[in-house]
Amino acid sequence: MRNIQVLPRPLIECVFALADENEANIFGLTFAIALMAAIYAVPAYGIQVHLTGGLGAGKTTLVRAMLRALGYTQHIRSPTYTLVESYTIRNVKDAPLSIYHFDLYRFSDPSEWEDAGFREYFDARAVCLVEWPERAGSMLGVPDLQIVFDIQGKGRKLTARAYSETGKACLVQC
């Protein structure tokens, strides 16, 4: 794969040890609350989060827990085959919030991201959660947050790095 992205030094880095799926769901709740607070605290109303880790590491589990914590009650599908799933959270600060969940696992070349027409989703009024961001190379740009998932037995270690003030505001609340 070409077009590899090198990220700058993060503003802040935090490590979270999650013993099991229950702790992952609790972290999803905490993360959702912190994410919403960060979005409203920093003038840029939107955030890009890269979720990195192997198959079965918990990326989609975290997204589901986060969406549930934000009050989304409908079925939450993995975007493995559709590439993107969109959700609207209506109970957020008098205005609906768009959340886009991407899964780029099926991409074999970074140019596929551009060809898919995803750029329009990454506007200032949306939360973009991207699984397998490395498959898009440098096309996505620097994320506000990167969460790296490592499997440790039945648990997970999450290493979260903030690359923007919005990402930093989120991490300090987790």
N, C-alpha and C positions, 0 to 999 in steps of 0.2 A: 504494500500500500504506500502510495506517495502522499505528499502534501501533509506531513506530520506537523502538528502544532506544538510549540514549546510555550508553556505558560510562564508568566512572570512570577516573581516571588509573591506569595500570598500576603495579604494584610494581617491575617490571623489564621491559625490552624488549631482545630480541636479534634480530639480522639474520643470516640464513644464505644464502650464495650456493651454489647447487647447479648445477654445469655440465651435468649430464646425468642420465638415469634411474639409472645406476649410483650416482652420488652421492646421489640421492634415496633409493635403497634403503639405502645406508650410513647416511644420516641417520635413516631409519625404524628401523634397528637401534639406533642411539644413543638415539633418542627413546624407544623401547620400554624400554630399560634404565633411562633416567632417570625415566621415568614410573613404573615399578614401584618404584624406590628412593624416589621422592617419596611415593608412596601409603603405603608402609610407614613412612616417617620422620615423617610428620605424622599425628596422631591420626585425622583424618577419612579413612577408608578408601574412597576413591572420588574421581572427578574428572570434570569436564565440560570437554570441549575443543571449541571452535568452529573449524571449518575453512572459511575464506572465500576465494573466488577464482572466476574465470570458468570456463566449461566447458573441460575439458581442462587445467586448471591443475596437476593432480597431487594433488588431495585424496584420491581413492580409492587412488591409487598409494601414498601415504604410509600409509594405513590397512592396505593389503595387506602392505607391508614391515614394519610394526609387528607385525601378527599373526603373520607368518612368524617374526620375530625372537623372539616369545614362545612359539614351538613349535607353533603351529596349522598342521596339515598338510592339512586338508581344503580343498575348494574355497571360495574367498572371492568371494562375489558382490557386485556393486554394489547398494545398496538403492534405486536409482532408481525402480523400479516397486513394490517391496514396502514402501518407506518406511523400514523398519528390518530389519537383519539382526543376529542375536544369535550370540555366540560364547562358549564357555566354555574358559578356559585352566585346565587341571588341575594344572599343575606349579608353581603359585605358592604359596609359603609355607604349605604344609599345608592349604590351602583353595582350592576353585575360585574363579576370578575371572570375573565376568560382564562382557563387553564388548558394548556396543550401538552399532551404526553406523547412524546416521540420515542420510537424504538428503531434505531438505525442498523440493527444487527444484520439485516439482509443486504446492506450496501456493500459492494465490493470495491468501489472507487469513490473518493470524495466528490467528484463531479455529479454523482447521483443526487446529492443533497440539493444542489442548484437546479438540476433537471426536474426534481420533484416539486419545485415551486414553493418550498417551505419558508423562504425569506419573509413573506407577507405575515406569517404567524408571529414573528419576533418583533412585534411593535412595543411601544412603551406602556401599553395598557394590558399586558398579558403576563402570565406565569408560564414559562416554557421549561418543561422537565424533559431532559433528553437522556435516554439510555443509549449506550454505545456511541457517545459523541466522537470518539476517536475515528469512527468510520467516515466522518465528514471532514477529517483533517483539520485544516485551519479555516474552513468555510464558516463555522459557527462564531468565530471570534472568541474572545476571552469571556468565560462565564462569570456571573456574579458569585456563584458558589459551585464548588466541585465536591461531590461526595464519593469517596472510594470505598467499596465494600470488599471486605476480606472474610472468607468463611473460616471460622475457628470452631471446629466440632459442630455442635448444634447451634452455636451462637454466631455472632458477626461482630467484626470490628469495623467501625466506620471512621474514616479519616475525612474530616470536612475542612475545606480551605475556602476562604473568602478572598475574592479578587476585586471587589468593589465595596463602597461604603454601605450599599444596601445589603450585600452579602455579609459584611462584617456586623451590621446591626442585627441581622438574623442570628448569626452564630453566637453572639454574646448573650442571647436570650435562651439558647438551647440548654 
